[in-house]
Amino acid sequence: MSEHADQVLITGIGAIAAGASGVDTFWSHLRDGVSQISTVDRFVAEDLPAWIGGEITGFDPFAALPERAHRFATRQGRETLIAMASTSQALADAGLAVGAVAPDRISMIGACSRGPLGWWSDTFAGADRSGSRSPILQSLPGAPVSLAAIVQNIQGLVTTISNGCVSGHQAIGLGWDALQWGQADLVIVTGYEFPLVPALIRAFGLMGEGALCRQRDASGAMKPYDRARDGFVLGEAAIALCLERASSVRRRGGRGYAEILGHRSRNEAAHPMTMDLTGQHGSLLIEDTLKGCGRTADDIGYICGHGSATRYNDLAEGRILQALYPDRPPHQRPPLGSVKPIYGHTLGACGTLNVAAVALMLHHQRLAPTINCVDPDPECGSDHVLDGPRSVAFEVGISLAMGLGSQSSVVALGPVR
């Protein structure tokens, strides 16, 4: 580590998702367990295999963008505008004005699994884009962060990681490293995903029963860790996090939601479509992450699982806990929860969403419930916080992400002292 090595804090959160127009509404939905999944009318009209999703509606991104952004944004797509708006929200939430940090000391890292699917879907459908000034830029996965960096005058590293569901965690890890090594003074990590397009719904539908949730009851959809699990619901989101060293935050009189204690990402080099079901890979990954920051599994107070409500995912996470705590009965293990039933599975953005959720739980010292889990599968044996929001003092929260391609990742967080 360099001489700059210090605690890394999350100081700002921008959160735009179904029903959420900022960090306050985002937290209230999580805390109170209020699902934002709804029927997507165009899916019904097109007779797709799934009719429900976490859709962002009624949000005016221009209202959340700084004046300077309008010159660049007037002809950008909806996906790019929402992602840019989440970045502006995070900076405002952190109390950081333009010029507060030297431009060449700010980095911005995006996370997205598939890029601007809406743009590609419209383009392949023959939509007229003759009025667009930058059709080639709009097609790039990194367009939202590139444009946001121009608008915010960010002159450090600007890049986007596209690696499935672990993208957000890996972006956070890259930002954490940059701060610890003194390569930046502020890192903005923005996870964004807009998967509610017919082609992707049909593609997930081809995976068969148990992958994409096909039920019509939107509020009860997605049942992680439940015997009656029937797959995931896709959701749209743009979740941005401001990361800073604690010493910088103290100097400017700022505050933090949580400390990022450490991160690890690992390739199991096994099956490309499922995860390790022994629990050994995941438990060692968590232990390795905690060892790097001077903690152990005994310090964990909550685990925000990947929680995709698919059989293999649920069993994998249950077995990770069994391997971590071989001598503890399920009721004595840390709670294992999922926030995906609130906003849906946001794919490349789910890592930043999970980390934002854990940071807020640590900040408020309250655990969000895992909604729709009413008959827990004993093979996932753990406390799933079924009793609603729970006030509890805890010191370490874990965010898990598991993705296609044999990937898994962990981010460990703690309260700000």
N, C-alpha and C positions, 0 to 999 in steps of 0.2 A: 504493500500500500504506500501511497505517497504521504507527504506531510499533511495533506488535506484530509486524510481519513477521518471520518466523523459519522455520527448517526445520520441516517437518511430518513427524512420525514415526508409524509404525504400532506401537503399544505393546502391544496385546492382540489375540488372535485367538480367536474362538469358532467351532468347526467341527463341525457335525453333518450328516453325509451318510451314504450307504450304507456301512455298516461302520465309520464314523468317529464316535466319541463325544466328540472333543475334538481340540485342535491336535496332540497327539502322535501319535495314530493317523492323523489326516489326513495329516501329514507322512510318516509311515512308508510309507503306501500310495503316495504320490506318489514318494518317493525310490526305493523298491524296485520300482515299476511293477507293483503288484498290483491287478488289476481287481476292482472291487466290484460289477460288473454281475451280475445273476442272473435266473433265471426268475421271473416274477411269476405265481403260481399262478392268481390270479383272471382274468388275461388269457387263460390257456390255457382255463379253464372257459367264458369268454365268447366264445371263438374270435375274438379281435381280430387285426388285421393284424400286430401285433408282440407277442411274448410276454415280452420281457426288459426290464429297466430297472434303474436304480440306486435301489433301494427301502430306506428307513430302516426297520429292523425291530429289535425288542427294546430300544428306547431308552426309558428312563423319564424324561420331561421334568421331573417333579416333583422328582426327585433333584437336578436341576441348577438348580432355581429357589429363590430366597431364600424364607424363611418368609413374608414379607409378601405374596409373590405368590399363595399358596394361596387367600387370600380372594377374589382376582379370577379365579383361573384354574380353579377346580374345575369350572366348567361351560363352559369354552372348548373349542374344537375342537383336534384333534391338531396341525394346521398352526400355529395361533397359539402353542400351548404349546412346540413345538419351536423356533420363531423366538425366543420369549421366552427359552428356555433358552440359545440360542446367545449372546444378548446378555449374560446373566449370566456365561457362560463367558469372554467377551472381557474383561469388567471384572475378573474374578478373575485372568485371565492377565496383565492389565496391572498388577495389584497395587493396584487402585483400590477402596477401601472406600466404602460409602455415606457421604456427607458430606465426602469428600476434596476435591471440587470443588463450589463454590457451585451449587445447583440451577439458578439462572437463567443460569449460564454453561455449561450442558451442552445440546447439541443432539443430536437423534437423527433419522437419515434412513434410511428403508426403501427397498428396491428389489425390485420384484416385477412380472412382466409381466402376470399374469392374476388375481391375488388368490386367495382361498380356493376353489379349484376343487372340492376335496373337499366343502366346505360346500354349494356350489351343486349339485353332482352329487347329493348326498344329498337336498337339498331338492326338486329337480325329480323325484327318484325317489319322493317322498312319504314320506320318513323322518319319524318323529315327533320333533319338537323342542320339545314342549310344556314340557319341563323346563328349557329354556335360559333364563337370565335376560336374555340380550342377543342375540337372534337378528339384529337389525338391525346391531349392531356387528360381529358375527361375519362378516357378508357383505361388509364393507368391505376393500379391498386393504390399507389402512393399519392394520387392527385390531391386528396383532402389535406394531407399534412404539408405537401409542397405549397399549396395555395395559402394555407393558414400560416406557414412560415414566412411567406412573402408579406402577408398582411400584418403580421406581428413583428416584422423586421428581425427574424431569427436567422442568425448567420453561422451557427455551429452545425454539428452533424444533423442532417434531416434525412430520415430513411423510413422504410416500412418493412415490417416482418410479416411474411405470409406463410404460415406453417400450421394451418388448421387450428384446432382448439387451444393449442399451447402458445399461440402467437402472442397473446396479451402478456402472459407470464414472461416470455422470453424478451419482449420489449421492455418490461419493467426491470428485468435482470440486466439488460444492456444499459439502461438508464442508471441503475444503482451502481454498476461498475464505473460508469463515466464520472459520477459524483465522487465515489470513493477514491478514484485515481486522480482527482483534480482536473479532469478534462472538461468539465462544465460546472457552472454554478446553479443552473436551473435546467431540469429536464422535464419536458411535457410529453407524457405517454398518452396516446389517443387510440383506443380500440373502437372500431366501427364495423358494423355488418348490417346489410340490408338484404336478407335472403328470401323475402316474400315475393318471389317471382315464379310463375307457373313452371318453367323448365326445371328449376331446382326442386320444387314440390314433387313433380313427376319423378325426378331422379331418386329422391329419397323414398318415394312410394315403391320403387322397384326393389328396395331392400327387403320387402316383405313385412309380415306382421311383427310387431314389437319394436320397430324402429321409429317410424313416424306415427304419432298419435292420431287416430282416425275418429275419435269420438266427437260428438256434436255439442256436448256440454262444455262450453268454453271455460267457465269458472272452475270446474272440477278436473280439467285436463292436466296432464303430467302428474304422476304419482310416484315420485322417487322413493325407493326403499319400501314400497308397498307390495303386498302379494299380487294386487290387481294392476300393477304397472302395465302400461300399454304403449310406451314410447314417448318421444319428445315432441314439443311444439316449437316451431321456429319463431324467433323474435327479432325485431329490429332494435338497434341501439347504437349510440355513440357515447362512450364513457371516457372522459379525459382526466388525467391525474397530473398535478404539479408535484414534482419531487425536488427537494432541496436538502442541503446539509443543515443540521440543527444549528450549527454556529451561525450560519447566514440568517436563519429564521430569527434567532435571538437578537442579532444585531439590528434587524429592521422592526423588531417588536411584533413579529407575526406569531401564528399558532399552527399547530399540526394536529391532524386527526389521529395519526398512528405512525409508528416507526416501522420501516421495513427492516427486519432483522437479518434476513438472508433469502437466498433463492437458489434453486437448483433445477436443472432440466436434463433429462436423460432419455436416450433411445434404448428401448428394450431389445432391439434387433431381433424381433420375433415375428409374430403374426401381424400383417399389415392392417387388418381390420378390427382386431380385438386387443384387449390389454391382458397383462399377466393376471391369471386367476389364482395364483398361489399366495398372493399378498406380499411376497418377499421383495420384489423390485420396488414396490411403492413404499413399504415400511423402511427399507434401507435408504431410499431417497429422502424421506422425511427425517430420519435419524441423521443423515449426512448434513442436511440443511441446518438442523438444530445444533449439531456439533460445531458447525462453523461459526455459530453466534453464541456459543457457551451455554446452550440450553439442552434439555433432554425431553423425551416423550412425556415424562411426568409433569412437565411445565405446561403442556397443551391444555387450554380451556375450551376450545371449540375448533371444529374442522368444518370448513365450508367446502363440501365435496363438489365434484364435477356434477353429480346428481342428475344425470340425463334421463332417468326413469326407463332405462333399458336394462335387460336382465344381466348382461355381462358387466356393465358399468357398476350396477348396484352390488353384485357379488364381489367384484374386484375391490371395491371400497370397503365392504364388510370384512373381507379377508385381510386387507391392509391393517385394519384395527385389531384383528385377531393376532396378526404377526407382531404388531407393536406392543400389545398387552396380552401376552399368552397366559398370564396367571390371573387376569382380571375377568370377572363375569361381565356380560354386556352392560349392565346398569352401572358399572363402575368405570366404564371407559368414557372419554370425553364425548360430548354431543357431536353427532355427525349430521349436518343439515344440508339443505339445498335451497337456493333462491331462484332456481330456474322456473318453478311453477308460477312465479310472479310475473316475470317478463319474457319467458320463453328461452329457448336455447339460441344464444346469439353468436355461436360459432367462434370466429376469430376475435370477437369482442368479449367473450365470456370470461377470459382471464382478468381483464381490467375491471369488469363488472363484479366478479367475485371479490377481488382485492378491495374495491371501493366499499362493498358490503361489509367485509370483515373490518375494515378501517373504521367505518361508522359504528359497528357493534362495539369495538374496543373504545371508541370515543365516548359512546353513551353508556357503556357497560350494560348492554342489553342484547340478548340473543334473539334473532328473528326466527319465527317458527318455520318449519317445513310444512307448508300447507298441502292438503290432499293426501297426505300419508295418514291413513286411518286404521290400517291393518298391517303393521310392520312385518316384513318378511324376517323370520328369525335368522336366516342366513346373513342378513345385514345387521345382525345384532348390535344395537347401540341405542342410545337416547337420541331421538330425532327432534327434540324440542316440539312436541305435539301440543303442549299446554299454552300455546300463544307466546307473545313476547315475554322473555324471562329476564328479570334483573339479576345480574350475577357479576361478581368480581372475578375477572380472569386476566391473565398476563400474556398469554401467547395464543394467537389465532393463526390457523393454517388455511391456506387456499390451495385446492387441488385442481389440476386441469389434466385431462387425458384426451388424446386425439388419435385420429387415424394415422397410420404410418408408424405405429409402435412407439409413439411419443408420450411422455408424461412429465409433469413439472409441478413444482412446489414453490410457494412464496410464504414465508413466515413473517408475522407482524406482531408488534407489541404496543402497549399504550405509550403515550408521550409523557415523559417525566420532566 
